[in-house]
Amino acid sequence: MKKIALIFFILFITGCTQNYNWGWYILNPRLDSGFSNLQFLLSGLSITISISLLSIFSSLLIGFFVSLLGFSSTKIFVWINRFYIEIFRSVPLLVLLLWVYYGLPVIFGISFGAFIAGIISLAISDSAFEAEIFRAGLQSVSKGQRDAAKSIGLNKYQEMRFIILPQALRIILPAIGNQFIYVLKMSSLVSIIGLADLTRKANELVVSVYRPLEVYTFLVFEYLILILIISFFVRKLEKKLKINL
């Protein structure tokens, strides 16, 4: 399906720009200038990948512990769970990013670099969604499984680690994969605070070569390839987990 979508995208681009003189020479690796431009664009790849991986890992940890608060018998923990989820699901990521980067130094005197500010913003924003994903996954495990864990003498920690969580992860893996893709795409917003990711590099190159259509089309393919790779590995992991069931 994605291959078909890619073909239609290419046909759409070429069909809608028949009168446009493409300047792909700016990215031609056979030319010194083209090779240099490609290197410049791809130099933002490590920042995009690293900030996405660190953000999704952090959001999974935060989301998991926030979801556990919702199962507590203590009302204050349940209120913290609902407050956290409702607040950070409602705040747009761009607004949160700008507030963390520009607001924290003014209000609390806490200053972060662009990279750390990007991770904090992405992790906090995504963790609210991850918390709901974990909640749904944990609730989907039947009560009989919990009773069985208690009958063999497992404590709460052992019950969660060996019985509940492994089953819940198999259920929520597709949703977590989707959130990873979401974080990868949203990481492009960190370019607004000066972080030299793929999008920032593309913006800078456009200023120097004056070929926005070619540069941004290449940027689309960069993100598309990254997302297709992630989707491939998520599906492979899903199949592996199903076989082990």
N, C-alpha and C positions, 0 to 999 in steps of 0.2 A: 504493500500500500504506500509506504514511504517512497519507494522507488518511482511509483507512478506519480506521486505528488511532486517529486523532484523534476521529473520529465515535463510535467505541466508547467512548473515554475520556469524552467528554462525556455519552453515554448512561449510562455507569456512574455518573458523579458525580451526575447528576440522578436516576437511578433508585434509588440507594442512600440518598438524602437527601430522600425525599419528605416526611418529617415535620420537616425542618429548615427554619427560616425564614432564607433567605439574606439577608445584609445587604450587598448589592452597592452600597448607597448610599454606603458608605465610599470607593468608587472611582468614583463617578459624576462624570464631568467637568463635568456641568451644575451641580453644587453646588460651592461654594467649598471646602468641606472635602474633598470627593472629588477635586477637581482638585489640591488641595495634596498629598493622599496619593499620587496618581499621580505627581506631580512628584518627590516624595520617593523613591518606589520606583524610578523610572526614573533617578534621579540616580546609582545604583550601576552603571548600564550601562557607562559609560566605563571604570570600574575593572575590571569583569569582562572587557571586550573587550581592553583594553590589557594586562592581566596575562596573558591567554590568548595573545595574539599574541606578546608578548615571550618568554613561556615556551616556546612551540612553536618559535619561531625559534632560541632558544638551545639547546633540546634537539636540534634537527636538526643544528646545528653540532657540538655535543659528541658526539652519537651517531655522526655520520659519521666523525669523527676516531678515536673509540674503535673503530669497526668496522674501520678501516684497520689498527689495531694488531694485530688478529687475523689479518691476512694477512702480517704481518712474518715474516721468517726468523729474527729474534732472539727467543729464548724468553722473555726478560724482558718484551718488549712483548706477547707472546701471553698471558702470565700476568696482566699488568695488565688486558688486555682481559677475560679470564674473571673476574678478581676484581671488577672494576668492575661488570660486568653481573650477576653472581650476587648481589653485595651489595645493589645498589640496586633490583634486581627483587624482592628478598625483604623489604625494609623497607617497611611500609605508609606511604603518603603522609602521613597525618595525624601519624604518629609522627615522620617526617622533618621535617615542617613545625614541629612543636613543638620538636624538638631544635635545628634551625637557629635558631629565634627565641629560645629560652630557654637552650639548651645552649652555643652558641658563645660568648656573652658571659662565661659562668662559666668555661669550660674554657680558651678561647684569648684571651679579652678582646676578641673581635671582635663588634661589635654592628651589627645591621642593622635598618632600619625594617620595618614590616609588609609594605610593597609589595615591597621588595627581597628580603626573606626568603621571600615567597610565590613570586617568580620563581625564586629559587635552588632551592627545594624542588621546585617543579613541573618545572623544567628538568632537574634531576639525576634525579628519579624517572622522567620520561618518556624521557630520553636512553638509559637502559639498554634500553628496548624499541625505540627508534629504531635503536640500534646493531645489534640483531638483524635488524631490517627491512632495513637497508642491507646487512648481511652476506648475507642471502638474495638480495637484488636483485643485488648484485655477482657472487655466485657463479652466478646464473642466466644471465649473459652467457657465451656459448660460448667455448671456448678458441680457436676459429678466428678470432673477432673480435680477440683479443689478438695472435695470430700475424700477422693482416693488418696490424694497427697497427705491429708491429715491422718488417714487410716494407717499409713505406713510410717507415721511418726516424723514427717518432715515439718520443720518450722516454717515461718512465713517467708524467710529469705530463701530457703531451699525450695519451697513450693513455687516461688516466683522464678527462680533461676532454672530449675530442672523441669518443671511441668508447665507453668502458665506462659512464660515468655517465649520459649521455643515454638509453641503452637501459635501464639499471637503473631510472631515475626513472619511466619509463613503466610499469614492472612494479610498482613499490612505491607508486605514487601512491594507490591505494585504501587501502592500509594506513596511509599517512601521514595521509590524510583522516580515517580512523577514530581515529588518535591525537590529531588536532586536536580532534575531538569529545570524546574522553576528557579531554584537558587542560581544555577549556571546562567540562565537568561537574565535574571535580575542583577547579577554581578556587573552587568554592563553599566549600571547606574553609578558605580563607584568612579567612573571616569569624570563625573561632574565635580568631584573634590580633588581632582588632579592625579589620581592613581593611574599609572601607565599600563592599563589593561588593553585588550584587543580593541575596544571601542575608542579609547583615548588615542591609541596609535593611529587608528583610521582617521580620526578627526584631525590630528596633526598633519598627516600625509595629505589630506584633502587641501589644506591651507597652502601647501608647497607645490602640489602638482596641478591643482584646479581641475581634478577629474573626480567629482563626488560620486557619480553613478558607478564607475568602475570600482572605486575603492570600497564603497558601501555594498556593492554586489559581492565583492570578494569577502567582505566582513560577514555577510549573510551565510555564505558557504562555509566560513570558518566555524560559526556557531552551529550550523546544520550538521557538519561532520562530527563535531564534539558530541552533540545530542544523539546522533545516530549510534555513535560508539557506546555511549552510556546506556541507551536503550537495548543494544545488543547484549551487553554484559548483564543487565538486569533480567532480561528474558532467559539468558543462560542460567542464571542463579535461580530463577523461579522454577525452571525445569528440573534442576538438580534437587531442589527442595521437595518437589512433587514426587520425584523418584524415591527419595529417602523416607517419604511418609509411610 
